[in-house]
Amino acid sequence: KNGGDVDVLYKTTKYLFNELEDDLILYPSHDYFLSNLKFSKTVDTNNEYRDSYIKRRESMDLDNEFILTTVKEEKRINPFFRLFDPEFKQKYPNMTEKELFLDFRSKRDKW
């Protein structure tokens, strides 16, 4: 499977969402940031905060500059964290968090 076991990814993401401090800085190990942000637009269409990150990243030297984020920022731009936000979840009322995570992961694997 692309990206590992999806059930483990779901449990890990939910744990991280609930347990990590919002001000914790996240350092990228791979730079898929721009690609992930663009994918986010397919499942989270109206997110101006995310769109500002896309513009910022596109204006950078993609080989030599990186963006560090915090858990709080990821909760605003990352659809795999956003699905735990009750307001965002309202966009998908017929799916559980886990079903939504699995759906997003499947779409991301094919994107």
Secondary structure, DSSP 8 states (H G I E B T S, - for coil): -TTS-HHHHHHHHHHHHHHS-TT-EE--SS--HHHHHHHHHHH----HHHHHHHHHHHTS-TTT----EEHHHHHHH-HHHHTTSHHHHTTSTTS-HHHHHHHHHHHHHH-
